[in-house]
Amino acid sequence: MATIFKRGGKGKRGGRYYISYFDHKGKRQSRSSRTTDKATAERIAAKLEADAALRRDGVVDPELDAICDQSRRSVESHVKDYEAKMRAANLASQHISTTIAYIRTICKDRKFEKVADITSDGVHQYAGSLKDQGRSTRTIQAYLTAIKGFTKWLAAQYKLPRDPLASVKKPNPKADRRRERRMLLPAEWQWVRATLAEGAERYEMPAEERMLLYAVAIQTGLRSSELRSLTRGRLFLDGNEPFITCKAGSTKNRQDARQYIQPALAALLREHIATKAPQASVFGMPPRSDVAGMFRADVADARLAWLKAAKQDSEEHLRRVESDFLGEKNHEGEFLDFHSLRHTCGAWLAMTGAHPKAVQSVMRHSTITLTMDTYGHLFPGQDAATVARLPNMLASEPIALRATGTDGAAALRLPLENGDVNQGSVQKSAAHAQQSGRVLVPDDATGCDDGRAAPGNGTSPNPLRVAGLCDSVRDNAKRRARESNPQRLAPHLISHLEITPSHVLQ
């Protein structure tokens, strides 16, 4: 039975009554009645006991009751829990801060004080206001992604009975893409490299070090923050296949990355880090806000050098002035920034004809869809090669069968070369196969051929031996297996990235 009392003893007057009772789980609970009237406190105590009895008897679902209690909590209290969950998942701090800011902005604008107040209509109205302000579709998608992730987590953690934003659809960011990055052309890279060879210090970073930074970014596809985290101990440059590793805590997908580089670049990096301590940073990069400006300034210097090289030829100089070569933006409105170097890595790999799955592995994309959406238009000859196969399939029956390897002549060609059957039986069987559409066995073939030489043939057949489980594997087979690793593809594909001194393209 519930009891009521005042804290501080019987002599205390004017204080609130407290109630002690057993809940539906049989656990003693104590709570304030928030009243100084004894009769009112007794009625509240009786109600608490009655509610506990209903839950204990199954008349009221305690889980739904707990969800209702959670839904009446303030949005801010749940946002703090959501932020703690993302930090526990080791997500990037910038992503966490941006997501939380988006959630708070929407809830403040729509006056969502409790999580039960969040509605799809209110979120749709906020998205419409962003569109009226001229915000891009990509920005609207970012806001909706943040708030939808929050409500989905609330429903999964039984803080809401259902996800109120399950019906909210995010817009396609490609429909209104305001800023599109472009790759650095191979010829443009040659001019940037040559200009840096005679360049001066910028943002307290020597020109030679900047050239190494850009080359590593193009060959590995590492992002600015990932390059900033590199230390000497993460570079493995002495083997036949040099590579760079990036710890999971510094990568976007929170997984360890191993990126292979060319031996020529490895030699220059080895010289660059020769006097550095194992935990020292490989590159002395400027603050994050200045990295893009540093790269654009180097590209601008390269364009000035390119224009100056044609100053003696007025027509050529005018053509170069009107060109977007080495321009911050090209004729399609695409722009250059430091992240364009990562885009350059994927684009150059695609242009060399690398398999899409290999490009996905080097770029560390989560899905092949992301790789194809970004670089699919650059893979050479994919569509043309596929359509070129159609004539064989659309031709007459024998040619179509031969294209699939199921025609009679193809099946009987090998026994003919080995002398197992005579010419007449081959022609007869091939004709029969073409008429019936099936591959037939020659009339004189036996079911248990022991592999001996046929009469009249001085050479014996050379059947393939079946290897045993303990037989040794040829060295070249091991080498081919190693070379099939798609991660090792990048340093051998891009001939444009050789950074040994060469003449500048005129």
Summary of the structure (lengths in Angstrom):
residues: 506
radius of gyration: 36.0
end to end distance: 95.7
largest distance: 125.3
contacts: 1340
relative contact order: 0.07
helix: 54%
strand: 7%
